[in-house]
Amino acid sequence: MIFSCLAYVCGERSGVIQEKPFAFGETLNGRTKVDIETEMQLVEQKLKSLVEQGCSEEETKHAMKDLGTKRAKLYGWPDPYVFTKAMGEMFLGQYRENMPIVIIRPTMITSTFLDPFPGWIEGVRTVDSVVVAYGKGVLKCFLVDQKVACDIIPVDMVANAMIVTADEHFHDLGSQTVYHVASSYQNPIVYKQIYEVSVRYFMKSPLLSRSGMPIVPKATLFLSTMAMFRLYTSLRFKFPLQVLRLLSITFPLQFGDKYERHNRKFKMAMRLVKFYEPYLLFKGIFEDQNLETLRIKNEAKEMHDLSGFNLKCIDWEDYFMNTHIPGLVTHALNK
């Protein structure tokens, strides 16, 4: 069985992160064990309680998100997404019996490197949202340490890794093997490089505004800590919002809608930054020795067509300039 997970189930660690499966009930902070059955019961009880209280769909959604975040942080995970992924790994490992389990942990997935054709992608996600925001001229500031590796992996390489690992362990009854599909160990690219390539690309091929005019993005201010980001946004956005709020109270017809619109955008931006903070400031390096060993083994067998996940062959700047950003514009933005 192949279980597609996520490399960031490791939490907010630093240094080299090994390809190790979770023990059943293991937590990141080591305080106590995770009881998966108890966690499922808590979710069911909370949902039942919200229904009995007559909460709206939106209220229920926020309450369940809050519960998930609270439970995740209790055990050391930054958010419920990676927490539930980790529990999924534990559950499969505990009850696999004779079934071989392969756990694939990719990092941030980007457009295809080669197959079915270079640059294919669906939607705007992870680092792509930053590239697009810059191209549209709306990325005024951003929370990230520019010297940190941005661990990305083309989606076709993830698919190739899944095919080859499934074939490798098909007959390994009862085995459980973890594979990091990542770039930070073998061929890292830092956020500063991505920004510089984005600047060059949009200077050469700018996006167009609604009026059809080329957008000329301004330089982005990068802030490497959450404290610096909060200070900047308070001075640059929050304080003016408070002034606008007072004006909306005094002159509701003139400023009421404007305040609500800007306040909503500000809150949404801050929620997104808070959610992505653990990943934007992540300083870990994902070891991928298991996958590298398998790649070398397959190359020795001359299985080149099935081993297309050699990260060392990627020139990241060329990939972003001539494959990824053009693909992002063509397949995600222009649809």
C-alpha positions as CSV (number, residue, x, y, z in Angstrom):
1,M,0.0,0.0,0.0
2,I,1.2,3.5,-0.9
3,F,0.3,6.2,1.7
4,S,0.8,9.7,0.3
5,C,1.6,11.9,3.3
6,L,3.6,15.1,3.8
7,A,7.2,15.7,4.8
8,Y,6.1,18.4,7.3
9,V,4.5,15.8,9.6
10,C,7.9,16.3,11.4
11,G,6.6,19.6,12.9
12,E,8.8,22.6,13.4
13,R,12.1,20.8,13.6
14,S,15.5,22.0,12.4
15,G,18.6,20.2,11.1
16,V,18.6,17.0,9.1
17,I,15.3,15.1,9.4
18,Q,15.5,11.4,8.8
19,E,13.2,9.1,7.0
20,K,11.7,7.4,10.1
21,P,8.1,6.1,10.6
22,F,6.2,7.2,13.6
23,A,5.7,4.8,16.5
24,F,2.1,4.3,17.4
25,G,1.0,7.1,19.7
26,E,4.2,9.0,19.3
27,T,4.1,12.8,19.8
28,L,6.5,15.5,18.7
29,N,6.8,17.1,22.2
30,G,7.0,13.8,24.1
31,R,4.6,14.9,26.8
32,T,2.0,12.2,26.4
33,K,0.8,9.6,23.8
34,V,-1.8,10.2,21.1
35,D,-4.8,8.0,21.5
36,I,-6.3,8.0,18.0
37,E,-9.6,6.5,19.2
38,T,-10.0,9.3,21.8
39,E,-9.2,12.0,19.3
40,M,-11.9,10.6,17.0
41,Q,-14.4,10.5,19.8
42,L,-13.6,14.1,20.7
43,V,-14.3,15.2,17.2
44,E,-17.6,13.3,17.1
45,Q,-18.7,14.7,20.5
46,K,-17.8,18.3,19.5
47,L,-19.7,18.0,16.2
48,K,-22.7,16.6,18.0
49,S,-22.7,19.4,20.5
50,L,-22.5,22.1,17.8
51,V,-25.4,20.5,16.0
52,E,-27.5,20.4,19.2
53,Q,-26.7,24.1,19.8
54,G,-28.0,24.9,16.4
55,C,-24.8,26.5,15.2
56,S,-24.6,27.6,11.6
57,E,-22.3,25.9,9.0
58,E,-19.8,28.8,9.3
59,E,-19.8,28.7,13.1
60,T,-19.4,24.9,13.1
61,K,-16.5,25.2,10.6
62,H,-14.6,27.7,12.8
63,A,-15.3,25.7,16.0
64,M,-14.0,22.4,14.5
65,K,-10.9,24.2,13.1
66,D,-10.2,25.6,16.6
67,L,-10.6,22.2,18.1
68,G,-8.2,20.6,15.6
69,T,-5.6,23.3,16.1
70,K,-5.8,23.0,19.9
71,R,-5.4,19.2,19.8
72,A,-2.6,19.4,17.3
73,K,-0.6,21.9,19.3
74,L,-1.2,19.9,22.5
75,Y,1.1,17.2,21.0
76,G,3.5,19.4,19.2
77,W,2.1,19.7,15.7
78,P,1.6,23.2,14.2
79,D,-1.8,22.5,12.7
80,P,-4.5,19.8,12.3
81,Y,-3.6,19.0,8.7
82,V,-0.1,17.6,9.5
83,F,-1.5,16.1,12.8
84,T,-4.1,14.0,11.1
85,K,-1.5,13.0,8.4
86,A,0.8,11.8,11.2
87,M,-2.1,9.8,12.9
88,G,-2.8,8.2,9.5
89,E,0.8,7.0,9.3
90,M,0.6,5.6,12.9
91,F,-2.7,3.8,12.2
92,L,-1.4,2.1,9.0
93,G,1.9,1.1,10.7
94,Q,0.1,-0.4,13.7
95,Y,-2.5,-2.4,11.8
96,R,-0.6,-3.3,8.6
97,E,0.0,-7.0,9.6
98,N,1.6,-8.6,6.5
99,M,0.8,-5.7,4.2
100,P,3.8,-3.8,2.9
101,I,3.4,-0.1,3.6
102,V,5.3,2.6,1.7
103,I,4.9,6.1,3.1
104,I,5.7,8.9,0.6
105,R,6.4,12.2,2.2
106,P,6.7,15.0,-0.5
107,T,7.5,18.6,0.4
108,M,5.9,21.5,-1.5
109,I,4.7,20.2,-4.9
110,T,5.2,22.3,-8.0
111,S,4.5,22.0,-11.7
112,T,5.8,19.1,-13.8
113,F,9.4,18.9,-14.8
114,L,8.8,16.7,-17.9
115,D,5.6,14.6,-17.9
116,P,3.1,14.8,-19.3
117,F,4.7,18.0,-20.5
118,P,6.9,20.6,-18.7
119,G,5.0,23.2,-16.6
120,W,1.6,21.5,-16.2
121,I,-0.1,22.4,-12.9
122,E,-3.6,22.7,-11.5
123,G,-4.4,25.6,-9.3
124,V,-2.2,28.1,-7.3
125,R,-0.8,26.7,-4.0
126,T,2.1,27.0,-1.6
127,V,5.0,29.0,-3.0
128,D,3.0,29.7,-6.2
129,S,0.7,32.1,-4.3
130,V,3.8,34.2,-3.5
131,V,5.0,34.2,-7.1
132,V,1.5,35.2,-8.4
133,A,1.1,37.9,-5.7
134,Y,4.4,39.4,-6.8
135,G,3.5,39.3,-10.4
136,K,0.1,41.0,-9.7
137,G,1.9,43.8,-7.8
138,V,0.2,43.1,-4.5
139,L,3.1,41.5,-2.5
140,K,4.1,44.5,-0.4
141,C,5.8,42.5,2.4
142,F,6.3,38.8,3.2
143,L,7.2,36.7,6.1
144,V,10.2,34.5,5.2
145,D,13.9,34.0,5.9
146,Q,15.3,34.4,2.4
147,K,18.4,32.4,3.3
148,V,16.3,29.3,4.1
149,A,15.8,26.5,1.6
150,C,12.4,26.4,-0.1
151,D,11.9,22.6,-0.4
152,I,10.0,22.0,-3.6
153,I,9.4,19.0,-5.8
154,P,7.9,18.7,-9.3
155,V,4.7,16.7,-9.2
156,D,5.8,14.2,-11.9
157,M,8.8,13.3,-9.8
158,V,6.5,12.5,-6.9
159,A,4.4,10.3,-9.2
160,N,7.5,8.5,-10.5
161,A,8.8,7.9,-7.0
162,M,5.4,6.4,-6.0
163,I,5.5,4.0,-9.0
164,V,9.1,2.9,-8.3
165,T,8.7,2.4,-4.5
166,A,5.5,0.4,-5.0
167,D,7.3,-1.9,-7.4
168,E,10.3,-2.2,-5.0
169,H,8.3,-3.2,-1.9
170,F,5.5,-5.2,-3.5
171,H,6.8,-8.5,-2.1
172,D,8.2,-7.2,1.2
173,L,5.5,-8.5,3.5
174,G,5.0,-6.6,6.7
175,S,7.5,-3.9,5.8
176,Q,7.1,-0.2,6.5
177,T,9.4,2.2,4.6
178,V,9.4,6.0,4.5
179,Y,10.6,8.0,1.5
180,H,11.1,11.7,1.6
181,V,10.6,13.2,-1.9
182,A,12.4,16.5,-1.3
183,S,15.1,18.7,-2.7
184,S,16.6,20.5,0.3
185,Y,19.2,17.7,0.9
186,Q,20.4,17.0,-2.6
187,N,19.7,20.2,-4.6
188,P,18.5,23.1,-2.4
189,I,17.1,26.4,-3.7
190,V,16.6,29.3,-1.2
191,Y,13.7,31.8,-1.2
192,K,15.9,34.6,-2.3
193,Q,16.7,32.8,-5.6
194,I,12.9,32.2,-6.2
195,Y,12.2,35.9,-5.6
196,E,15.1,37.0,-7.9
197,V,13.9,34.7,-10.7
198,S,10.3,36.0,-10.3
199,V,11.6,39.6,-10.6
200,R,13.4,38.8,-13.9
201,Y,10.5,36.8,-15.3
202,F,7.8,39.5,-14.7
203,M,10.1,42.2,-16.0
204,K,10.4,40.2,-19.2
205,S,6.7,39.0,-19.3
206,P,4.5,41.2,-17.1
207,L,1.0,40.2,-16.2
208,L,-1.7,42.6,-17.5
209,S,-4.1,44.6,-15.4
210,R,-7.9,44.6,-16.0
211,S,-7.4,47.6,-18.2
212,G,-4.9,45.7,-20.3
213,M,-1.8,47.6,-19.0
214,P,1.4,45.8,-18.0
215,I,1.8,45.4,-14.2
216,V,5.1,46.7,-12.9
217,P,5.6,45.1,-9.5
218,K,7.4,47.0,-6.8
219,A,10.2,45.6,-4.6
220,T,8.9,43.3,-1.7
221,L,10.0,43.8,1.9
222,F,11.0,40.5,3.4
223,L,10.7,40.0,7.2
224,S,12.5,37.0,8.7
225,T,10.7,36.8,12.1
226,M,7.0,36.9,13.1
227,A,7.8,39.7,15.6
228,M,9.2,41.9,12.8
229,F,6.2,41.0,10.6
230,R,3.7,41.9,13.3
231,L,5.5,45.2,14.0
232,Y,5.6,46.2,10.4
233,T,1.9,45.2,9.6
234,S,0.8,47.1,12.7
235,L,2.4,50.3,11.6
236,R,1.7,49.9,7.9
237,F,-1.8,48.4,7.9
238,K,-3.3,48.0,11.4
239,F,-2.9,51.6,12.6
240,P,-4.4,53.1,9.4
241,L,-7.3,50.6,9.7
242,Q,-8.1,51.9,13.2
243,V,-8.2,55.4,11.8
244,L,-10.5,54.2,9.0
245,R,-12.7,52.5,11.6
246,L,-13.1,55.7,13.5
247,L,-14.0,57.5,10.3
248,S,-16.5,54.7,9.4
249,I,-18.2,55.3,12.8
250,T,-18.4,59.0,12.2
251,F,-19.2,58.9,8.5
252,P,-20.7,55.4,7.9
253,L,-22.0,56.2,4.4
254,Q,-18.6,57.4,3.1
255,F,-16.2,55.0,4.9
256,G,-18.3,52.1,6.2
257,D,-17.9,49.8,3.2
258,K,-14.3,50.8,2.7
259,Y,-13.4,49.9,6.3
260,E,-15.2,46.5,6.2
261,R,-13.5,45.6,2.9
262,H,-10.0,46.5,4.0
263,N,-10.4,45.0,7.4
264,R,-11.6,41.7,5.9
265,K,-8.6,41.5,3.6
266,F,-6.2,42.3,6.5
267,K,-7.7,39.6,8.7
268,M,-7.6,37.1,5.9
269,A,-3.9,37.9,5.2
270,M,-3.0,37.6,8.8
271,R,-4.8,34.2,9.1
272,L,-2.9,32.9,6.1
273,V,0.5,34.1,7.5
274,K,-0.3,32.5,10.8
275,F,-1.2,29.2,9.2
276,Y,1.9,29.2,6.9
277,E,4.4,30.5,9.5
278,P,5.8,27.1,10.5
279,Y,6.5,26.3,6.9
280,L,7.8,29.8,5.8
281,L,10.3,29.8,8.7
282,F,11.1,26.1,8.5
283,K,14.8,25.4,8.9
284,G,14.8,21.6,8.5
285,I,16.5,19.6,5.8
286,F,14.8,16.4,4.6
287,E,17.2,13.5,4.2
288,D,16.2,11.5,1.1
289,Q,18.8,8.6,1.3
290,N,16.2,5.9,0.9
291,L,15.0,7.4,-2.4
292,E,18.5,8.1,-3.6
293,T,19.5,4.5,-2.9
294,L,16.5,3.3,-4.9
295,R,17.3,5.7,-7.8
296,I,20.9,4.4,-8.0
297,K,19.7,0.8,-7.9
298,N,17.2,1.4,-10.8
299,E,19.8,3.3,-12.8
300,A,22.1,0.2,-12.5
301,K,19.2,-1.8,-13.9
302,E,18.8,0.7,-16.7
303,M,15.3,1.5,-15.6
304,H,15.6,5.1,-16.7
305,D,12.0,5.6,-17.8
306,L,10.7,4.6,-14.3
307,S,13.3,6.4,-12.2
308,G,12.6,10.0,-13.2
309,F,13.1,11.6,-9.8
310,N,16.8,12.7,-9.9
311,L,16.6,16.1,-8.2
312,K,20.3,16.7,-9.0
313,C,19.5,17.2,-12.7
314,I,17.3,20.3,-12.1
315,D,18.6,23.7,-12.6
316,W,16.1,25.5,-10.4
317,E,16.6,29.0,-11.9
318,D,16.0,27.6,-15.4
319,Y,13.1,25.6,-14.2
320,F,11.3,28.6,-12.6
321,M,12.2,31.0,-15.5
322,N,11.3,28.7,-18.4
323,T,9.0,26.0,-17.0
324,H,7.3,26.6,-13.7
325,I,6.2,30.3,-13.9
326,P,5.2,30.1,-17.6
327,G,3.2,27.0,-16.7
328,L,1.6,28.7,-13.7
329,V,0.5,31.7,-15.8
330,T,-0.8,29.5,-18.7
331,H,-2.5,26.6,-16.8
332,A,-3.5,28.3,-13.5
333,L,-4.0,32.0,-14.0
334,N,-5.4,32.1,-17.5
335,K,-8.2,29.6,-16.9
